Amino acid sequence: MKRLTLIIAAGLLGLGSSAVFAQGADEDARSMAELLQHIQQGQARDSQEARQREARFTQQRNQQQNLLNQARAERTRQENQSARLEQQFEENQQRIINARQALDERLGALKELFGVLQTVSGDTQGRFAASLTNLQFGDREQFLVALGSKMASATELAQIEDIERLWFELQREIVETGKIVRFSNPIVTAGGAETTADIVRVGAFNLVFEDGYLEYKDDGSVVELPRQPDGRYLGSAIDMFEAQAGERLEFGLDGTRGGILALLVDTPTLGEKVDQGGVVGYSIITLGIIGLLIAIWRWLSLSAASRKVSAQLKSDSASTDNPLGRVLAAYESNRNADTETIELKLSEAGLKEMPGLTKGLLFIKVISVVAPLMGLLGTVTGMIQTFQVITLYGAGDPKMMAGGISQALVTTVLGLVVAIPMVLLHTIVSGQSRKVINVIQSQSAGIIAEHSERSR
């Protein structure tokens, strides 16, 4: 009942203060007098808090106004300073323009000279950095760098001493290009060891030492080639290193300063080319070696048999160390038989000699036919490998496809290299065999005819 009375009284008096309502809600008034007293106390507190808030607001407003005034003053100062700097910048720009005009007027015709000098010094620095003569005249690089920096600067000009020094370096490079000079220099061997050795500079083209050619790197180091060129060029390099003053000799000069030499070094040797054929290539080579051995063996055997048959033709007595002699011996043992029997005996003796005379010829012929077929097999295998690489990595890098293409070409070449000699050897050996067989057949026919005439 007391709480309801408090709420109704607060509504009638129009008090919206949350503080009074809260206080009335927390403290129960026993009478209307106490309720009125509570309301008065709440109004007093609200008035005091309002005055305090108003004082704080007034104070903060004054502070904000001061800050605003200070910011406006700083803006004005910065604007004035910006205007002064812009004016100073324009004045400096005009001074630079005037100074450049004055410099151009004073240079006159020398301006073109300095332009040419700058271009020549830049080109010379690049050429000298890759020149073999840089090993002996390395101090010129510092001069060229300093000259380039001076020419690129707008505050300093080249002196007459710089122009003369540049001309001297160019002239010295021309002279040294035509000289063969021997001197000591640090080198890096093919095994990676660093040592100091005597080297010979052949103009500005090649460097050689006691074991062959050297290569000049961009960082100024001298290294031994990982693999030297073939014997002819390597021999000329060693001869150049061992040559005496005034001696004339042939030398494999690389006019491209390393380009052709690099191609010679990268060219695969015969063993490397054969190795590119893979298993198929080695199979073809093995087959060719076997065929060659058989052909040589049969040629030697048939040649010996042919000589013995020729000797038998000149002899009156039959010898069993040759095919013709054995056939004649068969006739001698059946001399008294009739013609038909002798014919059969001679045919039998001739047929016995045939396997020995034709032995191995069929195998040589088979090799001459199989070798190109195996080469074709290697070609197909290599092309399959090439297309597999293209499928996996694309056709952007030719080096990725080089292995399969090399196998295809090498096996084809090996097949032809084996087949062509085998065909020739088969022809030669077969000719030797047919020669002996023809002699046996002709002698047998002659014997039969002679015996038939005697029988009549």
TAHUDA-V437226 format. One record per residue. RES is the residue in one letter. D_FIRST is the distance of its C-alpha to the first C-alpha in Angstrom with 1 decimal. Layout:
RES,D_FIRST ; RES,D_FIRST
//
This chain:
M,0.0 ; K,3.8 ; R,5.5 ; L,5.3 ; T,6.3 ; L,8.8 ; I,10.3 ; I,10.9 ; A,12.4 ; A,14.6 ; G,15.8 ; L,16.8 ; L,18.7 ; G,20.5 ; L,20.2 ; G,21.5 ; S,22.0 ; S,21.1 ; A,21.4 ; V,18.8 ; F,16.3 ; A,17.2 ; Q,17.0 ; G,13.6 ; A,12.6 ; D,14.6 ; E,13.7 ; D,10.5 ; A,11.1 ; R,11.0 ; S,12.0 ; M,13.2 ; A,16.5 ; E,15.6 ; L,14.0 ; L,17.3 ; Q,19.3 ; H,17.9 ; I,18.8 ; Q,22.2 ; Q,23.0 ; G,22.2 ; Q,24.5 ; A,27.2 ; R,27.2 ; D,27.5 ; S,30.4 ; Q,32.2 ; E,32.1 ; A,33.3 ; R,36.2 ; Q,37.1 ; R,37.2 ; E,39.3 ; A,41.7 ; R,42.1 ; F,42.8 ; T,45.3 ; Q,47.0 ; Q,47.3 ; R,48.6 ; N,51.3 ; Q,52.2 ; Q,52.4 ; Q,54.6 ; N,56.9 ; L,57.2 ; L,57.9 ; N,60.6 ; Q,62.1 ; A,62.2 ; R,63.9 ; A,66.5 ; E,67.2 ; R,67.6 ; T,70.1 ; R,72.0 ; Q,72.2 ; E,73.4 ; N,76.1 ; Q,77.2 ; S,77.3 ; A,79.5 ; R,81.8 ; L,82.1 ; E,82.9 ; Q,85.6 ; Q,86.9 ; F,86.9 ; E,88.9 ; E,91.3 ; N,91.8 ; Q,92.4 ; Q,95.1 ; R,96.6 ; I,96.8 ; I,98.4 ; N,100.9 ; A,101.7 ; R,102.3 ; Q,104.6 ; A,106.5 ; L,106.8 ; D,108.1 ; E,110.6 ; R,111.8 ; L,112.0 ; G,114.0 ; A,116.1 ; L,114.8 ; K,111.5 ; E,113.1 ; L,114.8 ; F,111.5 ; G,110.0 ; V,112.9 ; L,112.7 ; Q,109.0 ; T,109.7 ; V,112.7 ; S,110.9 ; G,108.0 ; D,110.4 ; T,112.5 ; Q,109.6 ; G,108.7 ; R,112.4 ; F,113.1 ; A,110.0 ; A,111.4 ; S,115.1 ; L,117.0 ; T,118.5 ; N,115.0 ; L,115.9 ; Q,118.5 ; F,117.1 ; G,113.4 ; D,113.1 ; R,113.5 ; E,110.0 ; Q,108.4 ; F,110.6 ; L,109.6 ; V,105.9 ; A,106.2 ; L,108.3 ; G,105.7 ; S,102.9 ; K,105.0 ; M,105.8 ; A,102.2 ; S,101.2 ; A,101.3 ; T,102.0 ; E,105.2 ; L,108.5 ; A,111.0 ; Q,114.1 ; I,117.7 ; E,117.7 ; D,114.9 ; I,116.9 ; E,120.1 ; R,118.2 ; L,116.8 ; W,120.3 ; F,121.7 ; E,119.1 ; L,119.9 ; Q,123.6 ; R,123.3 ; E,121.3 ; I,124.1 ; V,126.7 ; E,124.8 ; T,124.4 ; G,128.1 ; K,128.4 ; I,128.4 ; V,127.0 ; R,126.5 ; F,123.9 ; S,121.6 ; N,117.9 ; P,114.9 ; I,114.5 ; V,112.2 ; T,114.1 ; A,113.1 ; G,111.8 ; G,109.4 ; A,111.3 ; E,111.8 ; T,115.2 ; T,117.6 ; A,120.7 ; D,123.5 ; I,122.7 ; V,124.8 ; R,123.3 ; V,125.2 ; G,124.5 ; A,120.9 ; F,121.0 ; N,121.1 ; L,120.7 ; V,122.7 ; F,123.3 ; E,125.4 ; D,123.4 ; G,122.9 ; Y,120.5 ; L,117.5 ; E,114.5 ; Y,112.9 ; K,109.1 ; D,106.9 ; D,105.6 ; G,109.2 ; S,109.9 ; V,113.0 ; V,112.7 ; E,115.2 ; L,114.9 ; P,113.3 ; R,116.2 ; Q,119.6 ; P,121.5 ; D,124.5 ; G,127.7 ; R,129.5 ; Y,126.8 ; L,126.0 ; G,129.7 ; S,130.0 ; A,127.0 ; I,128.6 ; D,132.0 ; M,130.3 ; F,128.9 ; E,132.2 ; A,134.3 ; Q,136.4 ; A,136.6 ; G,138.8 ; E,138.7 ; R,138.2 ; L,136.2 ; E,134.0 ; F,130.2 ; G,127.3 ; L,125.7 ; D,122.2 ; G,122.1 ; T,118.4 ; R,117.6 ; G,116.2 ; G,115.3 ; I,118.4 ; L,118.4 ; A,114.9 ; L,116.0 ; L,118.9 ; V,116.8 ; D,114.2 ; T,117.0 ; P,116.9 ; T,120.0 ; L,122.0 ; G,120.2 ; E,116.8 ; K,117.9 ; V,119.0 ; D,115.8 ; Q,113.9 ; G,115.5 ; G,113.6 ; V,114.7 ; V,116.5 ; G,118.5 ; Y,119.6 ; S,120.5 ; I,122.8 ; I,124.4 ; T,125.0 ; L,126.5 ; G,128.7 ; I,129.9 ; I,130.9 ; G,132.7 ; L,134.5 ; L,135.6 ; I,136.9 ; A,138.7 ; I,140.4 ; W,141.4 ; R,142.9 ; W,144.6 ; L,146.2 ; S,147.2 ; L,148.6 ; S,150.4 ; A,152.1 ; A,153.0 ; S,154.4 ; R,156.6 ; K,157.9 ; V,158.5 ; S,160.5 ; A,162.5 ; Q,163.1 ; L,164.5 ; K,167.2 ; S,168.0 ; D,170.4 ; S,168.8 ; A,165.3 ; S,162.7 ; T,159.5 ; D,157.4 ; N,156.6 ; P,155.6 ; L,158.9 ; G,160.9 ; R,159.1 ; V,159.8 ; L,163.5 ; A,163.6 ; A,162.5 ; Y,165.5 ; E,167.9 ; S,166.9 ; N,167.5 ; R,170.5 ; N,172.7 ; A,170.1 ; D,170.2 ; T,168.5 ; E,165.6 ; T,164.8 ; I,165.1 ; E,162.7 ; L,160.2 ; K,160.6 ; L,160.2 ; S,157.1 ; E,155.7 ; A,156.4 ; G,154.9 ; L,151.7 ; K,151.3 ; E,151.4 ; M,148.8 ; P,145.7 ; G,146.8 ; L,147.5 ; T,144.2 ; K,141.9 ; G,138.6 ; L,139.4 ; L,136.8 ; F,134.1 ; I,134.8 ; K,134.6 ; V,131.3 ; I,129.9 ; S,131.0 ; V,129.0 ; V,125.9 ; A,125.4 ; P,124.4 ; L,122.2 ; M,120.4 ; G,120.1 ; L,118.5 ; L,116.1 ; G,115.1 ; T,114.6 ; V,112.3 ; T,110.4 ; G,110.0 ; M,108.8 ; I,106.2 ; Q,105.0 ; T,104.9 ; F,102.8 ; Q,100.4 ; V,99.9 ; I,99.3 ; T,96.7 ; L,94.8 ; Y,95.2 ; G,96.5 ; A,99.7 ; G,98.6 ; D,100.4 ; P,104.1 ; K,104.4 ; M,102.1 ; M,104.6 ; A,107.7 ; G,107.9 ; G,108.2 ; I,110.6 ; S,112.8 ; Q,113.0 ; A,114.0 ; L,116.7 ; V,118.0 ; T,118.4 ; T,120.2 ; V,122.6 ; L,123.2 ; G,124.0 ; L,126.6 ; V,128.0 ; V,128.6 ; A,129.8 ; I,132.4 ; P,134.3 ; M,134.2 ; V,135.8 ; L,138.5 ; L,139.1 ; H,139.2 ; T,141.8 ; I,143.9 ; V,143.7 ; S,144.4 ; G,147.4 ; Q,148.8 ; S,148.2 ; R,149.8 ; K,152.8 ; V,153.6 ; I,153.0 ; N,155.3 ; V,158.0 ; I,157.7 ; Q,157.8 ; S,160.7 ; Q,162.7 ; S,162.0 ; A,163.1 ; G,166.3 ; I,167.1 ; I,166.7 ; A,168.9 ; E,171.6 ; H,171.6 ; S,171.9 ; E,174.9 ; R,176.6 ; S,176.0 ; R,177.9
//
